[in-house]
Amino acid sequence: MGGRDSDLVLLDENGIRCDGRKVDETRNISIKAGVLKNANGSAYIEFGDNKILAGVFGPRDVHPKHMSDTDTGIIRCRYHMSPFSVTERKNPAPSRREIEIGKVIKEALRPAVMLEKFPRTAVDVYVEVLQADGGTRCAALDAASVALADAGIPMRDMVSACAAGKVADTIILDVNNEEDQAGQADMPIGYMPNLGKVTLLQLDGVLTPAEFKKCLETGIEGCKQVYEIQKQALKDKFFANGEQ
Ligand code: UDP
């Protein structure tokens, strides 16, 4: 956070953002379910200029075995950025940031997945960021949720994710890379739309209590929009003949 590019106008006098969006507008989002034949479930998402693939295996045997739980299944997640996903070649070895985001996605998905039905097993979620442009953890979570549903894994709800944030003292929906770098706050949110429960909430930056409330409400509205696109992706795959 904090004005690295002084020439960048994050919000102009007409309330238009640096990429032409209004304050309450998400980037273009498209999701396709079932894009990989060898995974049990998969999804591809384009969230603005983010391009991300998610593949799911499971429930299946746990290796190493000592990680298994006799009372419930476990969920694991690997988030990985391809070397070509950012302008400066990313070292393909897992970074601290990637390990953290894998943990964040796993914890955001766990409340939605009925792991108690599958003791001693694991559900493995693999996320591959092909192109990054700010907000990859939210976009990855969106794709991972669709991939879990595509794999037929019983879920209480979908997890829909979108960030909200603050630029030029204004709360905005869906923070892009420039806004993330030069803005005042970034709040990634994961939300279960039918249960009305937040499963991911992070905040980079400083907000007043009133701004925090507005940011959370704005982000949840974004999550609800994402949810409709996730549902449509699953309908497009499973009702390929046009039946809805
Ligand atoms: N980024 C980058 N190089 C890196 C890591 C991140 O250029 O090694 C960019 C990328 O566009 C990413 C953005 O910085 O989306 C913001 O990263 P952050 O850690 O805030 O996570 P994200 O917003 O992607 O969930």
Residues whose N, C-alpha, C, O or C-beta is under 5 A from the ligand:
A	BS01	UDP	V86 A132 D133 G134 G135 T136 R137 C138 N177
